[in-house]
Amino acid sequence: MIKARTLQDLFKRYRRPGDLPYSVLCVVFSLFLALNLSAQTTWVSNTKLFAQPAFWPYAAVISMVLFSVLHLISSMVSPKLDGRWQEIGFWFKSVEFAGWFMIYVITVPQLGYLPTTILFAVALSIRLGYRGLKFLGSAALFGAVVVIIFKTLLQVKVPGGAAYELLPTALRSFFLTYF
């Protein structure tokens, strides 16, 4: 519920952490789009304005430039709230999971798709705080089901693991084909 007494209270705005760099990035990106728009679309002669192939892209990009500039001006004149480092820390938390994914991608050709997927599903469950046997078993089952769906049923080409070379011949070809 808004508890504004005046019109100024209703439209009061604060600059939150990361707001100014974000607004600068939006202005730069929208200007980049505006500068390159003429190379991406054309105006056709003897065609109505709304039927022009370039009309809606121009309308969208010009609106983007206008609102990005207004957002930048609003960010520059608004009082600043504290919490910049908390915001930066929040953004870096997302980088952690990109790192997990990169380690997964590096590990699959070494260990194999099935063991790596089960291992990472369990490890991510532990990382997220689900340490009970029920959750870890569910994560392992989830990893196995993902592998069966993608590699066995959909036959997605995933490189076989180098660890599969250690298996007996008949089992090795089975694992390379299906897991």
WOURKA-V712283 format. One record per residue. N is the residue number from 1. RES is the residue in one small letter. PHI is phi in radians with two decimals (* if undefined). Layout:
n,res,phi
N,RES,PHI
N,RES,PHI
This chain:
n,res,phi
1,m,*
2,i,-1.52
3,k,-1.90
4,a,-1.57
5,r,-1.70
6,t,-2.18
7,l,-1.14
8,q,-1.16
9,d,-1.11
10,l,-1.12
11,f,-1.83
12,k,-1.14
13,r,-2.28
14,y,-2.04
15,r,-1.54
16,r,-1.43
17,p,-1.00
18,g,1.49
19,d,-1.20
20,l,-1.16
21,p,-1.06
22,y,-1.13
23,s,-1.20
24,v,-1.10
25,l,-1.06
26,c,-1.12
27,v,-1.14
28,v,-1.08
29,f,-1.16
30,s,-1.19
31,l,-1.17
32,f,-1.03
33,l,-1.11
34,a,-1.14
35,l,-1.22
36,n,-1.72
37,l,-1.17
38,s,-1.14
39,a,-1.41
40,q,-1.74
41,t,-2.54
42,t,-2.30
43,w,-1.73
44,v,-1.79
45,s,-1.29
46,n,1.06
47,t,-2.24
48,k,-1.10
49,l,-1.01
50,f,-1.30
51,a,-1.64
52,q,-1.14
53,p,-1.14
54,a,-1.65
55,f,-1.11
56,w,-1.23
57,p,-1.07
58,y,-1.12
59,a,-1.05
60,a,-1.18
61,v,-1.25
62,i,-1.10
63,s,-1.09
64,m,-1.11
65,v,-1.12
66,l,-1.05
67,f,-1.25
68,s,-1.18
69,v,-1.15
70,l,-1.11
71,h,-1.16
72,l,-1.14
73,i,-1.09
74,s,-1.09
75,s,-1.18
76,m,-1.26
77,v,-1.69
78,s,-1.46
79,p,-1.15
80,k,-1.55
81,l,-1.73
82,d,-1.33
83,g,2.04
84,r,-1.04
85,w,-1.22
86,q,-1.14
87,e,-1.16
88,i,-1.11
89,g,-1.08
90,f,-1.08
91,w,-1.19
92,f,-1.23
93,k,-1.07
94,s,-1.21
95,v,-1.15
96,e,-0.98
97,f,-1.29
98,a,-1.13
99,g,-1.11
100,w,-1.00
101,f,-1.13
102,m,-1.15
103,i,-1.13
104,y,-1.05
105,v,-1.11
106,i,-1.26
107,t,-1.39
108,v,-0.97
109,p,-1.16
110,q,-1.53
111,l,-1.67
112,g,1.88
113,y,-1.20
114,l,-1.12
115,p,-1.12
116,t,-1.17
117,t,-1.15
118,i,-1.13
119,l,-1.06
120,f,-1.29
121,a,-1.11
122,v,-1.20
123,a,-1.09
124,l,-1.21
125,s,-1.11
126,i,-1.11
127,r,-1.07
128,l,-1.47
129,g,1.72
130,y,-1.64
131,r,-1.84
132,g,-1.23
133,l,-1.05
134,k,-1.09
135,f,-1.25
136,l,-1.18
137,g,-1.12
138,s,-1.12
139,a,-1.14
140,a,-1.12
141,l,-1.12
142,f,-1.04
143,g,-1.07
144,a,-1.14
145,v,-1.14
146,v,-1.05
147,v,-1.13
148,i,-1.09
149,i,-1.15
150,f,-1.36
151,k,-1.48
152,t,-1.47
153,l,-1.43
154,l,-1.48
155,q,0.93
156,v,-1.21
157,k,-1.36
158,v,-2.08
159,p,-1.07
160,g,-1.24
161,g,-1.37
162,a,-1.13
163,a,-1.19
164,y,-1.17
165,e,-1.17
166,l,-1.43
167,l,-1.38
168,p,-1.04
169,t,-0.95
170,a,-1.13
171,l,-1.21
172,r,-1.07
173,s,-1.16
174,f,-1.11
175,f,-1.19
176,l,-1.14
177,t,-1.41
178,y,-1.91
179,f,-2.31
